[in-house]
């Protein structure tokens, strides 16, 4: 998972991102669940961004298989994050 996170952050921020991610990971500031949850949300957003995206339930099933967790866990990761984001937008 760490390599996938490095790849995604490098695409966003540039070449030196891998050093930052490795440092944060080695210092214990990034844990596996946080990384996994970020990657799940990022993959979910990418699937929705495609013009020929599948039904949402199929996206959840695919992510469940990719990360070897239950469909319900994937849904919780995505929906709990969406709830937090919408609450912070509504309070402004």
N, C-alpha and C positions, 0 to 999 in steps of 0.2 A: 504494500500500500504506500509505503514511503516514496518509492520511485514514481508511482503514478501521481502523487501529490507534487513531487518536485517537478515533474513534466508539466502539470497544469499551471503551477505557479510560475515556472520559467516562461511559459507561453504568455502569461499576463505581465510579468515584471522584468524579464530579461535573464541573461546568462548567469549572473551571480546569485540567483535565487536558490540554487541547490545548496550553496554554502550556508545560507541563512536557515533553510529548512533543516539541514543536518545539524546545525548548532542548536536550534530549538529542540529538536528531537533528542539529541544527546544530553541536553540539560534537563530533560524531563518536562519541558513546557508544552510539548505536544504529546498527547496520548493516542493510542490506536483507535479508540472509539471516536474521538473528535475528528481524526483524519478520515476514518470510514464514513462518518456522518456527512462531512463536507463533500467527499467524493460522491456519495449517494445523491445529495442535493444537486451537485453540479451535473451529474449524469442525467438526473431527472429533468433539469432545466434544458439540457442539450436535446433530449428526446422530444420535449415539448416544442422546442424551437424549430425542429425539422418540419417541413411542409407536409411530409407524408407520414407523420407520427401515427403510432398505433393507438389503440384504445388505452386509456390510462391503466386499466387493470393489467394489460400485457406489459406495460412498462414496469409496473411493480413486480410482476413475476420475473421478468428478465433481470432486474436489479437484485431480486432475492437470490436468484441462481448465481449471479456474478459475485456477490459478497457472502454467499453461503449463510444467509440468515432468512428468517421467515418473512413472508409477504407482509404480515402484520407489523413486523419490526420496521420494514422499509416505509410503510405507510406512516407509522408514528414519527420516524425521522423527518419525513417530508412535511406532514401536516402540523406537527408541533412547531417546526421552524416557521412555516407559513403563518401560524397563529401568532407567534412572537413578533414577526415582522409586521403583520397587520395591526397588532396592538400598539406597536411603537409608532406607526404612521397615524393611527387614530388619536393618539395622545398629543400630537403636535398641533 
